[in-house]
Amino acid sequence: MTAWSWIAAPEARKLSLAAAVGVHLRVQLARTLRLQTLWQWLAVMLAVTLGGWAIVRFSVESADRFTEYVHTWGIRAIALVALGLGTAAIRQDAEAGALAFFLLRPQAKRALPLGRWLAVTVVAGALGEASMLVLWLVTRGTSAQMPLAELPPLLLAAALAAATYSATFLAIAVWFRAAIGVSVGWLVLLDRLASASTSFAAIAPSHYLATIVGEESAPETTLPAAVLALVVWTALMLVAAVVRLQREPPMTNQP
């Protein structure tokens, strides 16, 4: 079912919220799961994986800094995928003139951001999980000790990073016209710099993701508290997107 066939479908008026979310999820996945859309993000994840392998393979000094590399580059790569797909999830509809039609449908102002967030999370999460697994296999899984305990936190961090960053960048796309610029600024200035500050680390997802992957320099936060903080952050970002769409969206084309 395409976006336009759903808009014209009479039965769309009877959709429940869950069904409407499913429609937006399918529309966004159909748009995203194409080679011309994904090749650049596949390249980003491949570069991170190969870079991690090269550093651990050829640099004795860096071989024991695996978790630092994962947090600095592996998690950031997931954030970049979520940034690209998350901002595009809303803005493509606005630029094509379809967003106004979507928002006229019952449940759409709540279902659209939730469905698009789920789609971006699924794609970014799948790429992130694959990257983390391959990165662990080529750098740690081939060692004699086989540190299996490191793998579950990496996979958990990848899933939470995908969900958290996807929600953040989708909310930014709903609130701001210059979504990409604002998203990059948030990622560099707030998320990265605030995580290094003891005063503002609590408002940076990177702070909690560092705890989950087990980075030695991460501020002291328990694993359950870090997971809960990321879940709450994700929920707040989705609420922000839904609240903004209750009014006229700011990214429709206007002179």
SVG drawing of the C-alpha trace seen along z (x, -y; Angstrom):
<svg xmlns="http://www.w3.org/2000/svg" viewBox="-15 -34 66 53">
<polyline fill="none" stroke="black" stroke-width="0.4" points="0.0,0.0 1.5,-3.3 1.1,-6.7 -1.3,-8.0 -3.5,-4.9 -3.8,-5.0 -4.8,-8.7 -7.6,-7.8 -8.8,-4.7 -12.3,-5.2 -11.5,-2.6 -8.6,-4.7 -11.2,-6.8 -11.9,-3.7 -8.4,-2.9 -7.4,-2.6 -4.3,-4.3 -2.3,-1.1 -3.4,-0.4 -2.7,-3.9 0.8,-3.7 1.3,-0.4 0.3,-2.2 2.9,-4.9 5.5,-2.3 4.9,-0.4 5.0,-3.5 8.3,-4.7 9.9,-1.3 8.9,-0.9 10.5,-4.3 13.6,-3.6 14.4,0.0 15.9,-0.8 19.5,-0.7 19.5,-4.4 18.5,-5.3 20.5,-2.9 23.8,-2.6 25.4,-5.7 24.4,-4.5 25.6,-1.0 28.9,-2.6 29.1,-4.5 28.6,-1.3 31.1,0.6 33.7,-2.1 33.2,-2.0 33.5,1.8 36.7,1.8 38.2,-1.0 37.6,0.8 39.2,4.0 42.2,2.0 42.8,0.2 42.6,3.4 44.6,5.4 47.5,3.1 47.7,0.9 48.9,2.6 48.3,-0.6 44.6,-0.8 43.8,2.9 42.6,2.5 40.4,-0.5 37.7,1.4 34.8,0.0 36.1,-3.6 36.2,-3.0 32.7,-1.6 31.3,-4.6 33.2,-7.2 32.6,-5.7 30.2,-2.8 27.4,-4.6 28.1,-7.8 27.6,-6.0 24.2,-4.8 23.4,-8.4 24.3,-9.5 22.1,-6.9 19.2,-8.0 19.9,-11.6 19.7,-11.1 16.7,-8.8 14.9,-10.6 14.9,-14.0 14.0,-12.6 11.1,-10.7 9.1,-13.9 10.6,-16.4 10.2,-14.3 6.4,-14.3 6.5,-18.1 8.5,-18.8 6.3,-16.5 3.2,-18.3 1.9,-15.0 2.3,-16.0 -0.8,-18.2 -2.9,-15.3 -1.5,-12.9 -2.4,-15.2 -6.0,-15.5 -6.6,-11.8 -8.0,-10.7 -5.2,-9.7 -2.5,-10.9 -1.1,-13.6 -0.3,-10.9 0.3,-7.9 2.6,-9.7 5.5,-10.4 5.1,-7.1 5.1,-5.1 8.0,-7.0 10.0,-6.7 9.4,-2.9 10.6,-2.6 13.7,-4.6 14.5,-2.7 14.1,0.6 16.5,-0.3 19.0,-2.2 18.8,0.5 19.3,3.4 22.4,1.6 23.7,0.9 23.2,4.4 24.9,5.9 27.8,3.5 28.3,4.2 28.2,7.9 30.6,7.9 32.9,5.5 33.0,7.7 33.6,10.8 36.5,9.4 38.2,7.7 37.2,9.7 35.5,12.9 38.6,14.3 40.7,13.9 41.6,16.8 39.6,15.6 36.4,14.9 34.9,12.2 31.3,13.1 30.2,10.9 31.0,7.8 28.6,8.7 25.1,8.2 25.9,4.7 27.0,3.7 23.8,5.0 21.7,3.4 23.5,0.1 23.0,0.3 19.2,0.9 18.8,-2.0 21.0,-4.3 18.8,-3.7 15.6,-4.3 16.8,-7.4 18.5,-9.2 15.7,-8.3 13.2,-9.9 15.4,-12.9 16.0,-13.7 12.4,-13.1 11.2,-15.5 13.7,-18.1 12.4,-17.6 8.9,-18.3 9.9,-21.4 12.5,-23.0 12.7,-23.8 16.5,-23.6 16.3,-20.1 19.6,-18.8 21.6,-21.8 19.8,-21.8 20.3,-18.0 24.0,-18.2 24.4,-21.1 22.5,-19.1 24.7,-16.0 28.0,-17.9 27.3,-20.6 24.7,-19.1 25.1,-15.3 28.9,-15.2 30.1,-18.1 27.5,-17.8 28.3,-14.2 31.9,-15.3 30.6,-17.7 29.8,-16.7 27.2,-19.4 25.2,-18.6 26.0,-14.9 22.6,-13.9 20.9,-15.4 23.1,-13.7 22.2,-10.3 25.9,-9.6 26.4,-9.7 24.1,-6.7 25.3,-4.9 28.9,-5.1 27.8,-3.4 26.0,-0.6 29.0,0.2 31.2,0.2 33.6,-2.7 36.1,-3.2 35.8,-7.0 32.0,-7.0 30.5,-8.8 29.2,-6.6 25.6,-5.5 24.1,-2.1 23.0,0.0 19.3,0.0 19.4,-3.8 21.0,-4.3 18.5,-2.2 15.6,-3.9 17.0,-7.4 17.2,-6.5 13.7,-5.1 12.4,-8.3 14.3,-10.5 12.9,-8.6 9.3,-9.0 9.8,-12.7 11.0,-13.3 8.0,-11.4 5.7,-13.4 7.3,-16.6 6.7,-15.5 3.1,-14.6 2.4,-17.9 3.9,-20.0 1.8,-18.2 -1.4,-19.1 -0.8,-22.6 0.1,-23.5 3.5,-21.9 6.4,-24.4 8.0,-22.6 5.2,-23.0 6.3,-25.0 5.6,-28.6 6.9,-31.7"/>
</svg>
